[in-house]
Amino acid sequence: MNRETEDRRLEQPSQTTAEEPAVTDRDSSLEVGHSDEPVVVDKGVFPVSPPGPTQPEPAQDRAEERDAGSQRAAPGRNQIVEALLFAAPSPVSSSRLSEIAGCIPEELNQAIEQLNREYESAGRAYRIHRVAQGLQLYTLSDYAPWVRQLFKTQRAARLSRASLETLAIVAYRQPVTKPEVEQLRGVDSTAPILTLLERRLIVLAGRAHKPGNPFLYRTSKEFLRYFGLADLDLLPSRDELEEFLRARADQAAEENRDLDSVSAGDDPQTETPDVPAAPPPEDSGLTQ
């Protein structure tokens, strides 16, 4: 009897008395992002980090850039004048600069002075100078050797002695006629006058009220730019002008010889003459 009872007990399936632990709200808070409340664990309290900010859309970025650009300050008077002179290939008159920059001549003069002071204090290699009845940016003569190397492959224009003599006569006796030039030189001056007209160093100034009504000639703005003069009142003496013209002619001849040597494959070792590139009035070596 006891044997049968024991066999039946072994055939019955075993029942587990252990119960599964119940899931409480406290345990469910362990899931990330389930609650903004601090997570309570055995070793401390740790706050749940809020989700990071969403990245702005590309269209929103462009809108913000446009808003920032609209809030940028407009360029000032000095910056406008500087931009105009930087872009101009030749001297610009004060009236034209004042008109474009929207200022009066006194304000333009103040802007030029302020810009030159800024260039000097910052150690810039250029200044604004008055030349040919206008204003233009000029490199300082200290940098002439390097500037000349930049244009060493360009053949320098050279004036003959006859053209130099004719130019000096026109400069100091303008307006002058061709017969008057020939009377002073003692030879025919047709070719020199044509050369000076082609180089734009002289221009026609009407006709003289004399027999035959000959043409009158005078110097041009290109003549002033060539010498770095603001106007004819700063024209040097005749001797100084002739000396300067000879120096420019010698310089052009030497540069042309160097260019011929480079073209032939030689390496010229001649010393560069100390002549400023596009010299301003104070650097031209001329006095009034």
Residue, then its C-alpha position, 0 to 999 in steps of 0.5 A: m500500500n505504501r508502495e502504490t501511494e509512493d508511485r502515484r505521488l511520483e507520477q503527478p507533475s511537480q508544481t512550482t510554488a515560486e511566483e513571478p515578481a510583479v512589475t510595478d510602476r517603479d520598475s517600469s520607470l527604468e525604461v529610457g525615455h519613459s519618464d522625466e522624473p529622476v530614476v531611483v536605483d539602489k546606489g543613488v538618484f540620477p536625472v534623465s537627460p532631456p532629448g537634445p535640440t533638433q537640427p535646424e532645417p537647411a531652409q532655416d539656415r539660409a533664412e538666418e544667413r539672410d537676416a544676418g546679412s541684412q543686419r550688417a552695417a553699410p560701407g562708410r564713406n572712406q571705404i567707398v572712396e577707397a574702393l573707387l580709387f582701387a578700381a580706377p585705372s587712371p586718376v579720378s577727379s575730385s568732383r567725380l569722386s564726391e558725386i559717386a560717394g555722395c559727399i562734399p569736397e571737404e568731406l572727400n579731403q577728410a576721407i583722403e587724409q584719414l585713409n593715408r594716415e591709416y595706410e601709414s600706421a598700418g605700413r601699407a605699400y601705397r598712398i593716395h596722391r593728387v596727380a593729373q588733376g585727380l586722385q589715384l593710388y600709388t605704390l611707394s618708391d621703396y617698392a619700385p625695384w620689385v614693381r619693375q620686375l613685375f613689368k620687366t617683360q613689357r618693352a618701355a616706351r622711349l622718347s627720342r631726344a628730338s621728342l624730349e626737346t619738343l615736349a619741353i618747349v610745349a610744356y613751358r610755352q604752351p599753347v604753342t604752334k609748330p612754327e614756333v617750336e621749329q624756330l626754337r629748335g632750328v629744325d623740322s619738328t613734324a615727326p616729334i610732334l606726331t610722336l607726342l600726339e600718339r603718346r598722348l603727351i600733348v593735345l590740340a588746343g585750337r588754332a592761332h590767330k596768325p597767317g595760316n591759322p596753325f594748330l596750337y599744342r598744349t600738354s595733356k593729363e597724361f603728361l601730368r600723370y607721366f611726371g606725377l604732377a597734380d597740375l601745371d603749377l607744380l611744373p619744375s624748371r626747364d633744366e630740371l625737366e630736361e634732366f628728368l626726361r633724359a633720366r627717363a629715356d636712359q631708364a627706358a633704354e636700359e630696360n629695353r636692353d635687359l629685355d633683349s638680353v632675356s629674350a636672347g637667353d642671357d641673365p642680365q646682372t645690371e643694377t636697377p636704377d633708383v627711379p620710382a615706378a609711377p612717382p608721386p609729386e614728392d618722390s619725383g625728385l623735382t622741385q617747383 
